[in-house]
Amino acid sequence: MPGRRRQSPYTEGVDERICSKVGCRREAISTLTYDYADQMAVLGPLGLARDPHAYDLCALHAERLSTPQGWQIIRHVAYEAESL
């Protein structure tokens, strides 16, 4: 549905986005960026805005992420606040 918005603490106000992997139509939950100079991939929660230099990934592709030998993967995890 066009214009549908996700309602979660981490993506509130963000348009729903799909995985950047070719042929995948799953909902994106993470954003992947690369730092080529430092041979590093950074995977974090879905970014608030689309970035043409980043890739949005679904849970499956975020979990299966691999990089070239010698590269480092940094995984940032967002934690939900506990209900009291």
C-alpha positions as a Markdown table, in Angstrom:
| # | Residue | x | y | z |
|---|---|---|---|---|
| 1 | Met | 0.0 | 0.0 | 0.0 |
| 2 | Pro | 1.6 | 3.3 | -1.1 |
| 3 | Gly | 2.4 | 5.8 | 1.7 |
| 4 | Arg | 2.0 | 3.1 | 4.4 |
| 5 | Arg | 4.2 | 3.9 | 7.4 |
| 6 | Arg | 5.7 | 1.6 | 9.9 |
| 7 | Gln | 4.8 | 2.1 | 13.5 |
| 8 | Ser | 7.7 | 1.0 | 15.8 |
| 9 | Pro | 10.0 | 2.9 | 18.1 |
| 10 | Tyr | 12.8 | 2.6 | 15.7 |
| 11 | Thr | 11.1 | 3.4 | 12.4 |
| 12 | Glu | 8.2 | 5.7 | 13.4 |
| 13 | Gly | 7.6 | 8.1 | 10.6 |
| 14 | Val | 9.7 | 6.1 | 8.1 |
| 15 | Asp | 8.1 | 4.9 | 4.8 |
| 16 | Glu | 8.1 | 1.1 | 4.6 |
| 17 | Arg | 11.0 | -0.1 | 2.5 |
| 18 | Ile | 11.9 | -3.4 | 0.9 |
| 19 | Cys | 15.2 | -5.3 | 0.9 |
| 20 | Ser | 17.8 | -4.0 | -1.6 |
| 21 | Lys | 18.8 | -7.6 | -2.7 |
| 22 | Val | 17.7 | -8.3 | -6.2 |
| 23 | Gly | 14.4 | -10.3 | -6.3 |
| 24 | Cys | 13.8 | -10.0 | -2.6 |
| 25 | Arg | 10.4 | -8.4 | -1.6 |
| 26 | Arg | 10.7 | -8.7 | 2.2 |
| 27 | Glu | 10.5 | -5.7 | 4.4 |
| 28 | Ala | 13.8 | -4.1 | 5.2 |
| 29 | Ile | 14.8 | -3.9 | 8.9 |
| 30 | Ser | 18.5 | -2.9 | 8.6 |
| 31 | Thr | 20.7 | -0.5 | 6.7 |
| 32 | Leu | 24.1 | -1.5 | 5.4 |
| 33 | Thr | 26.9 | 0.9 | 4.6 |
| 34 | Tyr | 30.5 | 0.3 | 3.5 |
| 35 | Asp | 33.8 | 2.1 | 4.3 |
| 36 | Tyr | 36.0 | 0.9 | 1.5 |
| 37 | Ala | 39.1 | 2.7 | 2.8 |
| 38 | Asp | 39.0 | 0.8 | 6.1 |
| 39 | Gln | 37.6 | -2.4 | 4.6 |
| 40 | Met | 34.6 | -2.3 | 6.9 |
| 41 | Ala | 30.9 | -3.0 | 6.5 |
| 42 | Val | 28.5 | -1.5 | 9.1 |
| 43 | Leu | 25.0 | -2.9 | 9.6 |
| 44 | Gly | 22.6 | -1.1 | 11.9 |
| 45 | Pro | 18.9 | -0.5 | 12.4 |
| 46 | Leu | 16.9 | 0.8 | 9.4 |
| 47 | Gly | 18.0 | 4.4 | 8.7 |
| 48 | Leu | 15.4 | 7.1 | 9.1 |
| 49 | Ala | 16.0 | 8.3 | 5.5 |
| 50 | Arg | 16.8 | 6.5 | 2.3 |
| 51 | Asp | 20.5 | 6.9 | 1.3 |
| 52 | Pro | 21.7 | 6.2 | -2.2 |
| 53 | His | 25.0 | 5.0 | -0.8 |
| 54 | Ala | 23.4 | 2.5 | 1.6 |
| 55 | Tyr | 21.5 | -0.8 | 1.2 |
| 56 | Asp | 18.4 | -1.7 | 3.1 |
| 57 | Leu | 18.2 | -5.4 | 4.1 |
| 58 | Cys | 15.6 | -7.7 | 5.4 |
| 59 | Ala | 16.2 | -9.9 | 8.4 |
| 60 | Leu | 17.3 | -12.9 | 6.3 |
| 61 | His | 19.8 | -11.0 | 4.2 |
| 62 | Ala | 21.1 | -9.0 | 7.3 |
| 63 | Glu | 21.8 | -12.3 | 9.1 |
| 64 | Arg | 23.5 | -13.9 | 6.0 |
| 65 | Leu | 25.7 | -10.9 | 5.4 |
| 66 | Ser | 29.3 | -11.7 | 4.4 |
| 67 | Thr | 32.2 | -9.6 | 3.3 |
| 68 | Pro | 35.4 | -10.2 | 1.4 |
| 69 | Gln | 38.2 | -11.8 | 3.3 |
| 70 | Gly | 40.0 | -9.3 | 5.5 |
| 71 | Trp | 37.0 | -7.1 | 5.9 |
| 72 | Gln | 35.4 | -6.3 | 9.3 |
| 73 | Ile | 31.6 | -6.3 | 9.9 |
| 74 | Ile | 30.3 | -4.0 | 12.6 |
| 75 | Arg | 26.8 | -4.9 | 13.7 |
| 76 | His | 24.9 | -2.2 | 15.7 |
| 77 | Val | 21.8 | -3.5 | 17.5 |
| 78 | Ala | 18.9 | -1.4 | 18.7 |
| 79 | Tyr | 17.4 | -2.5 | 21.9 |
| 80 | Glu | 13.7 | -1.8 | 22.9 |
| 81 | Ala | 13.2 | -0.2 | 26.2 |
| 82 | Glu | 11.8 | -2.6 | 28.8 |
| 83 | Ser | 8.3 | -2.0 | 30.0 |
| 84 | Leu | 8.1 | -1.3 | 33.7 |
